[in-house]
């Protein structure tokens, strides 16, 4: 049981750190509570229990990569929008 709780809290805290890091980089001024961190924690706990304890770091790395890709796409879209509006 302790193993499940450790992976739940590690996954939730890790997802929260990743969320806050990429939110800070994107320049968002306000946001609602990141309930996705709870879902990532639940996924980490269940997959670590049934599959492997190495699932927690793998899930957090995948979450960080997806967040980095989303930030990259957002910056690219913002740059395209700014260049389009600068021409007008």
Jmol script that loads the backbone (N, CA, C; Angstrom):
load data "model"
ATOM      1  N   UNK A   1       0.826  -1.199   0.000  1.00  0.00           N
ATOM      2  CA  UNK A   1       0.000   0.000   0.000  1.00  0.00           C
ATOM      3  C   UNK A   1       0.869   1.261   0.000  1.00  0.00           C
ATOM      4  N   UNK A   2       1.988   1.202   0.728  1.00  0.00           N
ATOM      5  CA  UNK A   2       2.872   2.362   0.786  1.00  0.00           C
ATOM      6  C   UNK A   2       3.461   2.660  -0.587  1.00  0.00           C
ATOM      7  N   UNK A   3       3.729   1.618  -1.360  1.00  0.00           N
ATOM      8  CA  UNK A   3       4.277   1.798  -2.701  1.00  0.00           C
ATOM      9  C   UNK A   3       3.305   2.576  -3.591  1.00  0.00           C
ATOM     10  N   UNK A   4       2.028   2.263  -3.471  1.00  0.00           N
ATOM     11  CA  UNK A   4       1.016   2.963  -4.268  1.00  0.00           C
ATOM     12  C   UNK A   4       0.956   4.440  -3.875  1.00  0.00           C
ATOM     13  N   UNK A   5       0.978   4.712  -2.591  1.00  0.00           N
ATOM     14  CA  UNK A   5       0.936   6.108  -2.129  1.00  0.00           C
ATOM     15  C   UNK A   5       2.177   6.885  -2.548  1.00  0.00           C
ATOM     16  N   UNK A   6       3.328   6.238  -2.483  1.00  0.00           N
ATOM     17  CA  UNK A   6       4.566   6.907  -2.902  1.00  0.00           C
ATOM     18  C   UNK A   6       4.485   7.292  -4.377  1.00  0.00           C
ATOM     19  N   UNK A   7       4.034   6.378  -5.214  1.00  0.00           N
ATOM     20  CA  UNK A   7       3.944   6.670  -6.642  1.00  0.00           C
ATOM     21  C   UNK A   7       2.836   7.671  -6.950  1.00  0.00           C
ATOM     22  N   UNK A   8       1.762   7.638  -6.195  1.00  0.00           N
ATOM     23  CA  UNK A   8       0.702   8.628  -6.394  1.00  0.00           C
ATOM     24  C   UNK A   8       1.221  10.036  -6.083  1.00  0.00           C
ATOM     25  N   UNK A   9       1.856  10.198  -4.920  1.00  0.00           N
ATOM     26  CA  UNK A   9       2.346  11.525  -4.547  1.00  0.00           C
ATOM     27  C   UNK A   9       3.513  11.972  -5.425  1.00  0.00           C
ATOM     28  N   UNK A  10       4.392  11.043  -5.800  1.00  0.00           N
ATOM     29  CA  UNK A  10       5.490  11.399  -6.698  1.00  0.00           C
ATOM     30  C   UNK A  10       4.958  11.812  -8.062  1.00  0.00           C
ATOM     31  N   UNK A  11       3.991  11.074  -8.579  1.00  0.00           N
ATOM     32  CA  UNK A  11       3.402  11.414  -9.870  1.00  0.00           C
ATOM     33  C   UNK A  11       2.635  12.719  -9.830  1.00  0.00           C
ATOM     34  N   UNK A  12       1.865  12.929  -8.771  1.00  0.00           N
ATOM     35  CA  UNK A  12       1.099  14.178  -8.652  1.00  0.00           C
ATOM     36  C   UNK A  12       2.017  15.381  -8.492  1.00  0.00           C
ATOM     37  N   UNK A  13       3.013  15.257  -7.629  1.00  0.00           N
ATOM     38  CA  UNK A  13       3.937  16.376  -7.410  1.00  0.00           C
ATOM     39  C   UNK A  13       4.775  16.636  -8.658  1.00  0.00           C
ATOM     40  N   UNK A  14       5.236  15.573  -9.298  1.00  0.00           N
ATOM     41  CA  UNK A  14       6.012  15.742 -10.525  1.00  0.00           C
ATOM     42  C   UNK A  14       5.196  16.389 -11.632  1.00  0.00           C
ATOM     43  N   UNK A  15       3.950  15.970 -11.784  1.00  0.00           N
ATOM     44  CA  UNK A  15       3.080  16.573 -12.802  1.00  0.00           C
ATOM     45  C   UNK A  15       2.791  18.036 -12.480  1.00  0.00           C
ATOM     46  N   UNK A  16       2.636  18.345 -11.195  1.00  0.00           N
ATOM     47  CA  UNK A  16       2.405  19.733 -10.799  1.00  0.00           C
ATOM     48  C   UNK A  16       3.618  20.599 -11.114  1.00  0.00           C
ATOM     49  N   UNK A  17       4.810  20.082 -10.855  1.00  0.00           N
ATOM     50  CA  UNK A  17       6.039  20.822 -11.156  1.00  0.00           C
ATOM     51  C   UNK A  17       6.174  21.048 -12.658  1.00  0.00           C
ATOM     52  N   UNK A  18       5.918  20.015 -13.452  1.00  0.00           N
ATOM     53  CA  UNK A  18       5.982  20.151 -14.913  1.00  0.00           C
ATOM     54  C   UNK A  18       4.952  21.164 -15.390  1.00  0.00           C
ATOM     55  N   UNK A  19       3.740  21.081 -14.863  1.00  0.00           N
ATOM     56  CA  UNK A  19       2.677  22.013 -15.250  1.00  0.00           C
ATOM     57  C   UNK A  19       3.066  23.454 -14.925  1.00  0.00           C
ATOM     58  N   UNK A  20       3.538  23.683 -13.720  1.00  0.00           N
ATOM     59  CA  UNK A  20       3.899  25.044 -13.317  1.00  0.00           C
ATOM     60  C   UNK A  20       5.098  25.567 -14.106  1.00  0.00           C
ATOM     61  N   UNK A  21       6.049  24.708 -14.398  1.00  0.00           N
ATOM     62  CA  UNK A  21       7.222  25.116 -15.178  1.00  0.00           C
ATOM     63  C   UNK A  21       6.818  25.580 -16.573  1.00  0.00           C
ATOM     64  N   UNK A  22       6.022  24.784 -17.263  1.00  0.00           N
ATOM     65  CA  UNK A  22       5.641  25.149 -18.625  1.00  0.00           C
ATOM     66  C   UNK A  22       4.595  26.259 -18.647  1.00  0.00           C
ATOM     67  N   UNK A  23       3.815  26.376 -17.604  1.00  0.00           N
ATOM     68  CA  UNK A  23       2.887  27.499 -17.506  1.00  0.00           C
ATOM     69  C   UNK A  23       3.665  28.799 -17.335  1.00  0.00           C
ATOM     70  N   UNK A  24       4.705  28.747 -16.546  1.00  0.00           N
ATOM     71  CA  UNK A  24       5.565  29.926 -16.338  1.00  0.00           C
ATOM     72  C   UNK A  24       6.262  30.312 -17.641  1.00  0.00           C
ATOM     73  N   UNK A  25       6.768  29.313 -18.371  1.00  0.00           N
ATOM     74  CA  UNK A  25       7.442  29.596 -19.635  1.00  0.00           C
ATOM     75  C   UNK A  25       6.499  30.173 -20.687  1.00  0.00           C
ATOM     76  N   UNK A  26       5.249  29.763 -20.654  1.00  0.00           N
ATOM     77  CA  UNK A  26       4.301  30.258 -21.655  1.00  0.00           C
ATOM     78  C   UNK A  26       3.793  31.654 -21.325  1.00  0.00           C
ATOM     79  N   UNK A  27       4.025  32.120 -20.112  1.00  0.00           N
ATOM     80  CA  UNK A  27       3.639  33.475 -19.749  1.00  0.00           C
ATOM     81  C   UNK A  27       2.190  33.624 -19.358  1.00  0.00           C
ATOM     82  N   UNK A  28       1.559  32.573 -18.947  1.00  0.00           N
ATOM     83  CA  UNK A  28       0.162  32.628 -18.523  1.00  0.00           C
ATOM     84  C   UNK A  28       0.085  33.367 -17.192  1.00  0.00           C
ATOM     85  N   UNK A  29      -0.816  34.325 -17.107  1.00  0.00           N
ATOM     86  CA  UNK A  29      -0.936  35.122 -15.885  1.00  0.00           C
ATOM     87  C   UNK A  29      -1.835  34.455 -14.851  1.00  0.00           C
ATOM     88  N   UNK A  30      -2.854  33.757 -15.296  1.00  0.00           N
ATOM     89  CA  UNK A  30      -3.776  33.114 -14.366  1.00  0.00           C
ATOM     90  C   UNK A  30      -4.282  31.813 -14.940  1.00  0.00           C
ATOM     91  N   UNK A  31      -4.552  30.873 -14.073  1.00  0.00           N
ATOM     92  CA  UNK A  31      -5.052  29.586 -14.514  1.00  0.00           C
ATOM     93  C   UNK A  31      -5.866  28.961 -13.393  1.00  0.00           C
ATOM     94  N   UNK A  32      -6.648  27.969 -13.736  1.00  0.00           N
ATOM     95  CA  UNK A  32      -7.429  27.264 -12.726  1.00  0.00           C
ATOM     96  C   UNK A  32      -6.588  26.127 -12.142  1.00  0.00           C
ATOM     97  N   UNK A  33      -7.136  25.485 -11.150  1.00  0.00           N
ATOM     98  CA  UNK A  33      -6.403  24.411 -10.479  1.00  0.00           C
ATOM     99  C   UNK A  33      -6.079  23.290 -11.466  1.00  0.00           C
ATOM    100  N   UNK A  34      -4.836  22.826 -11.475  1.00  0.00           N
ATOM    101  CA  UNK A  34      -4.441  21.778 -12.427  1.00  0.00           C
ATOM    102  C   UNK A  34      -4.846  20.388 -11.950  1.00  0.00           C
ATOM    103  N   UNK A  35      -6.106  20.027 -12.187  1.00  0.00           N
ATOM    104  CA  UNK A  35      -6.592  18.721 -11.757  1.00  0.00           C
ATOM    105  C   UNK A  35      -5.954  17.584 -12.549  1.00  0.00           C
ATOM    106  N   UNK A  36      -5.316  17.906 -13.660  1.00  0.00           N
ATOM    107  CA  UNK A  36      -4.611  16.894 -14.426  1.00  0.00           C
ATOM    108  C   UNK A  36      -3.500  16.243 -13.623  1.00  0.00           C
ATOM    109  N   UNK A  37      -2.939  16.978 -12.668  1.00  0.00           N
ATOM    110  CA  UNK A  37      -1.877  16.415 -11.823  1.00  0.00           C
ATOM    111  C   UNK A  37      -2.408  15.244 -10.998  1.00  0.00           C
ATOM    112  N   UNK A  38      -3.651  15.327 -10.565  1.00  0.00           N
ATOM    113  CA  UNK A  38      -4.262  14.230  -9.809  1.00  0.00           C
ATOM    114  C   UNK A  38      -4.424  13.004 -10.703  1.00  0.00           C
ATOM    115  N   UNK A  39      -4.857  13.228 -11.956  1.00  0.00           N
ATOM    116  CA  UNK A  39      -5.029  12.114 -12.882  1.00  0.00           C
ATOM    117  C   UNK A  39      -3.697  11.462 -13.218  1.00  0.00           C
ATOM    118  N   UNK A  40      -2.660  12.270 -13.375  1.00  0.00           N
ATOM    119  CA  UNK A  40      -1.333  11.713 -13.623  1.00  0.00           C
ATOM    120  C   UNK A  40      -0.875  10.913 -12.406  1.00  0.00           C
ATOM    121  N   UNK A  41      -1.152  11.412 -11.213  1.00  0.00           N
ATOM    122  CA  UNK A  41      -0.797  10.679  -9.995  1.00  0.00           C
ATOM    123  C   UNK A  41      -1.517   9.344  -9.901  1.00  0.00           C
ATOM    124  N   UNK A  42      -2.788   9.323 -10.250  1.00  0.00           N
ATOM    125  CA  UNK A  42      -3.549   8.069 -10.233  1.00  0.00           C
ATOM    126  C   UNK A  42      -2.985   7.097 -11.274  1.00  0.00           C
ATOM    127  N   UNK A  43      -2.668   7.620 -12.453  1.00  0.00           N
ATOM    128  CA  UNK A  43      -2.098   6.760 -13.494  1.00  0.00           C
ATOM    129  C   UNK A  43      -0.740   6.205 -13.055  1.00  0.00           C
ATOM    130  N   UNK A  44       0.083   7.044 -12.450  1.00  0.00           N
ATOM    131  CA  UNK A  44       1.391   6.581 -11.972  1.00  0.00           C
ATOM    132  C   UNK A  44       1.235   5.500 -10.910  1.00  0.00           C
ATOM    133  N   UNK A  45       0.335   5.702  -9.973  1.00  0.00           N
ATOM    134  CA  UNK A  45       0.145   4.730  -8.897  1.00  0.00           C
ATOM    135  C   UNK A  45      -0.368   3.403  -9.439  1.00  0.00           C
ATOM    136  N   UNK A  46      -1.365   3.439 -10.327  1.00  0.00           N
ATOM    137  CA  UNK A  46      -1.913   2.177 -10.810  1.00  0.00           C
ATOM    138  C   UNK A  46      -0.962   1.451 -11.748  1.00  0.00           C
ATOM    139  N   UNK A  47      -0.310   2.173 -12.630  1.00  0.00           N
ATOM    140  CA  UNK A  47       0.610   1.504 -13.547  1.00  0.00           C
ATOM    141  C   UNK A  47       1.841   1.001 -12.798  1.00  0.00           C
ATOM    142  N   UNK A  48       2.319   1.761 -11.817  1.00  0.00           N
ATOM    143  CA  UNK A  48       3.465   1.308 -11.019  1.00  0.00           C
ATOM    144  C   UNK A  48       3.108   0.073 -10.203  1.00  0.00           C
ATOM    145  N   UNK A  49       1.874  -0.014  -9.767  1.00  0.00           N
ATOM    146  CA  UNK A  49       1.452  -1.173  -8.978  1.00  0.00           C
ATOM    147  C   UNK A  49       1.306  -2.420  -9.848  1.00  0.00           C
ATOM    148  N   UNK A  50       0.695  -2.263 -11.009  1.00  0.00           N
ATOM    149  CA  UNK A  50       0.397  -3.423 -11.833  1.00  0.00           C
ATOM    150  C   UNK A  50       1.487  -3.760 -12.849  1.00  0.00           C
ATOM    151  N   UNK A  51       2.302  -2.782 -13.250  1.00  0.00           N
ATOM    152  CA  UNK A  51       3.265  -3.035 -14.311  1.00  0.00           C
ATOM    153  C   UNK A  51       4.702  -2.975 -13.800  1.00  0.00           C
ATOM    154  N   UNK A  52       5.145  -1.776 -13.455  1.00  0.00           N
ATOM    155  CA  UNK A  52       6.528  -1.605 -13.026  1.00  0.00           C
ATOM    156  C   UNK A  52       6.664  -0.283 -12.278  1.00  0.00           C
ATOM    157  N   UNK A  53       7.524  -0.232 -11.261  1.00  0.00           N
ATOM    158  CA  UNK A  53       7.752   1.033 -10.567  1.00  0.00           C
ATOM    159  C   UNK A  53       8.447   2.075 -11.452  1.00  0.00           C
ATOM    160  N   UNK A  54       9.048   1.626 -12.542  1.00  0.00           N
ATOM    161  CA  UNK A  54       9.697   2.569 -13.459  1.00  0.00           C
ATOM    162  C   UNK A  54       8.675   3.328 -14.307  1.00  0.00           C
ATOM    163  N   UNK A  55       7.424   2.999 -14.174  1.00  0.00           N
ATOM    164  CA  UNK A  55       6.395   3.673 -14.963  1.00  0.00           C
ATOM    165  C   UNK A  55       6.231   5.134 -14.542  1.00  0.00           C
ATOM    166  N   UNK A  56       6.439   5.423 -13.268  1.00  0.00           N
ATOM    167  CA  UNK A  56       6.257   6.799 -12.791  1.00  0.00           C
ATOM    168  C   UNK A  56       7.207   7.770 -13.485  1.00  0.00           C
ATOM    169  N   UNK A  57       8.528   7.519 -13.505  1.00  0.00           N
ATOM    170  CA  UNK A  57       9.388   8.466 -14.228  1.00  0.00           C
ATOM    171  C   UNK A  57       9.113   8.502 -15.731  1.00  0.00           C
ATOM    172  N   UNK A  58       8.726   7.375 -16.301  1.00  0.00           N
ATOM    173  CA  UNK A  58       8.423   7.352 -17.738  1.00  0.00           C
ATOM    174  C   UNK A  58       7.193   8.206 -18.029  1.00  0.00           C
ATOM    175  N   UNK A  59       6.174   8.089 -17.210  1.00  0.00           N
ATOM    176  CA  UNK A  59       4.956   8.888 -17.395  1.00  0.00           C
ATOM    177  C   UNK A  59       5.258  10.372 -17.238  1.00  0.00           C
ATOM    178  N   UNK A  60       6.073  10.729 -16.251  1.00  0.00           N
ATOM    179  CA  UNK A  60       6.420  12.140 -16.050  1.00  0.00           C
ATOM    180  C   UNK A  60       7.258  12.683 -17.202  1.00  0.00           C
ATOM    181  N   UNK A  61       8.144  11.870 -17.748  1.00  0.00           N
ATOM    182  CA  UNK A  61       8.937  12.305 -18.902  1.00  0.00           C
ATOM    183  C   UNK A  61       8.030  12.505 -20.114  1.00  0.00           C
ATOM    184  N   UNK A  62       7.100  11.593 -20.324  1.00  0.00           N
ATOM    185  CA  UNK A  62       6.158  11.744 -21.438  1.00  0.00           C
ATOM    186  C   UNK A  62       5.305  12.997 -21.253  1.00  0.00           C
ATOM    187  N   UNK A  63       4.865  13.247 -20.036  1.00  0.00           N
ATOM    188  CA  UNK A  63       4.066  14.452 -19.754  1.00  0.00           C
ATOM    189  C   UNK A  63       4.883  15.721 -20.017  1.00  0.00           C
ATOM    190  N   UNK A  64       6.168  15.694 -19.642  1.00  0.00           N
ATOM    191  CA  UNK A  64       7.032  16.854 -19.889  1.00  0.00           C
ATOM    192  C   UNK A  64       7.268  17.054 -21.382  1.00  0.00           C
ATOM    193  N   UNK A  65       7.459  15.974 -22.128  1.00  0.00           N
ATOM    194  CA  UNK A  65       7.653  16.089 -23.573  1.00  0.00           C
ATOM    195  C   UNK A  65       6.408  16.625 -24.272  1.00  0.00           C
ATOM    196  N   UNK A  66       5.248  16.155 -23.856  1.00  0.00           N
ATOM    197  CA  UNK A  66       3.998  16.651 -24.440  1.00  0.00           C
ATOM    198  C   UNK A  66       3.815  18.136 -24.108  1.00  0.00           C
ATOM    199  N   UNK A  67       4.134  18.525 -22.892  1.00  0.00           N
ATOM    200  CA  UNK A  67       4.018  19.932 -22.500  1.00  0.00           C
ATOM    201  C   UNK A  67       5.003  20.795 -23.274  1.00  0.00           C
ATOM    202  N   UNK A  68       6.219  20.295 -23.497  1.00  0.00           N
ATOM    203  CA  UNK A  68       7.211  21.048 -24.275  1.00  0.00           C
ATOM    204  C   UNK A  68       6.751  21.205 -25.719  1.00  0.00           C
ATOM    205  N   UNK A  69       6.177  20.158 -26.293  1.00  0.00           N
ATOM    206  CA  UNK A  69       5.655  20.242 -27.655  1.00  0.00           C
ATOM    207  C   UNK A  69       4.507  21.243 -27.734  1.00  0.00           C
ATOM    208  N   UNK A  70       3.641  21.230 -26.753  1.00  0.00           N
ATOM    209  CA  UNK A  70       2.525  22.188 -26.728  1.00  0.00           C
ATOM    210  C   UNK A  70       3.044  23.624 -26.624  1.00  0.00           C
ATOM    211  N   UNK A  71       4.057  23.848 -25.812  1.00  0.00           N
ATOM    212  CA  UNK A  71       4.655  25.181 -25.697  1.00  0.00           C
ATOM    213  C   UNK A  71       5.274  25.605 -27.019  1.00  0.00           C
ATOM    214  N   UNK A  72       5.963  24.692 -27.682  1.00  0.00           N
ATOM    215  CA  UNK A  72       6.573  24.998 -28.977  1.00  0.00           C
ATOM    216  C   UNK A  72       5.513  25.378 -30.015  1.00  0.00           C
ATOM    217  N   UNK A  73       4.426  24.614 -30.070  1.00  0.00           N
ATOM    218  CA  UNK A  73       3.350  24.916 -31.016  1.00  0.00           C
ATOM    219  C   UNK A  73       2.691  26.252 -30.701  1.00  0.00           C
ATOM    220  N   UNK A  74       2.524  26.539 -29.414  1.00  0.00           N
ATOM    221  CA  UNK A  74       1.916  27.810 -29.020  1.00  0.00           C
ATOM    222  C   UNK A  74       2.797  28.986 -29.423  1.00  0.00           C
ATOM    223  N   UNK A  75       4.096  28.858 -29.200  1.00  0.00           N
ATOM    224  CA  UNK A  75       5.008  29.945 -29.581  1.00  0.00           C
ATOM    225  C   UNK A  75       5.054  30.130 -31.093  1.00  0.00           C
ATOM    226  N   UNK A  76       5.017  29.028 -31.833  1.00  0.00           N
ATOM    227  CA  UNK A  76       5.029  29.114 -33.290  1.00  0.00           C
ATOM    228  C   UNK A  76       3.760  29.782 -33.800  1.00  0.00           C
ATOM    229  N   UNK A  77       2.621  29.439 -33.222  1.00  0.00           N
ATOM    230  CA  UNK A  77       1.358  30.056 -33.627  1.00  0.00           C
ATOM    231  C   UNK A  77       1.320  31.529 -33.250  1.00  0.00           C
ATOM    232  N   UNK A  78       1.864  31.867 -32.084  1.00  0.00           N
ATOM    233  CA  UNK A  78       1.896  33.265 -31.652  1.00  0.00           C
ATOM    234  C   UNK A  78       2.782  34.090 -32.578  1.00  0.00           C
ATOM    235  N   UNK A  79       3.920  33.529 -32.979  1.00  0.00           N
ATOM    236  CA  UNK A  79       4.821  34.237 -33.880  1.00  0.00           C
ATOM    237  C   UNK A  79       4.161  34.449 -35.240  1.00  0.00           C
ATOM    238  N   UNK A  80       3.456  33.436 -35.743  1.00  0.00           N
ATOM    239  CA  UNK A  80       2.762  33.564 -37.027  1.00  0.00           C
ATOM    240  C   UNK A  80       1.659  34.605 -36.937  1.00  0.00           C
ATOM    241  N   UNK A  81       0.926  34.624 -35.834  1.00  0.00           N
ATOM    242  CA  UNK A  81      -0.145  35.599 -35.652  1.00  0.00           C
ATOM    243  C   UNK A  81       0.423  37.018 -35.574  1.00  0.00           C
ATOM    244  N   UNK A  82       1.533  37.183 -34.845  1.00  0.00           N
ATOM    245  CA  UNK A  82       2.146  38.511 -34.735  1.00  0.00           C
ATOM    246  C   UNK A  82       2.689  39.005 -36.056  1.00  0.00           C
ATOM    247  N   UNK A  83       3.294  38.125 -36.852  1.00  0.00           N
ATOM    248  CA  UNK A  83       3.807  38.555 -38.140  1.00  0.00           C
ATOM    249  C   UNK A  83       2.677  38.866 -39.113  1.00  0.00           C
ATOM    250  N   UNK A  84       1.554  38.143 -39.005  1.00  0.00           N
ATOM    251  CA  UNK A  84       0.396  38.424 -39.853  1.00  0.00           C
ATOM    252  C   UNK A  84      -0.214  39.773 -39.493  1.00  0.00           C
ATOM    253  N   UNK A  85      -0.310  40.081 -38.212  1.00  0.00           N
ATOM    254  CA  UNK A  85      -0.888  41.357 -37.799  1.00  0.00           C
ATOM    255  C   UNK A  85       0.069  42.518 -38.008  1.00  0.00           C
ATOM    256  N   UNK A  86       1.344  42.274 -38.051  1.00  0.00           N
ATOM    257  CA  UNK A  86       2.310  43.351 -38.281  1.00  0.00           C
ATOM    258  C   UNK A  86       2.261  43.802 -39.744  1.00  0.00           C
ATOM    259  N   UNK A  87       1.870  42.922 -40.631  1.00  0.00           N
ATOM    260  CA  UNK A  87       1.802  43.272 -42.050  1.00  0.00           C
ATOM    261  C   UNK A  87       0.578  44.135 -42.354  1.00  0.00           C
ATOM    262  N   UNK A  88      -0.413  44.106 -41.522  1.00  0.00           N
ATOM    263  CA  UNK A  88      -1.648  44.861 -41.772  1.00  0.00           C
ATOM    264  C   UNK A  88      -1.510  46.290 -41.421  1.00  0.00           C
TER     265      UNK A  88
END
end "model"
wireframe off; spacefill off
backbone 0.3
color backbone group
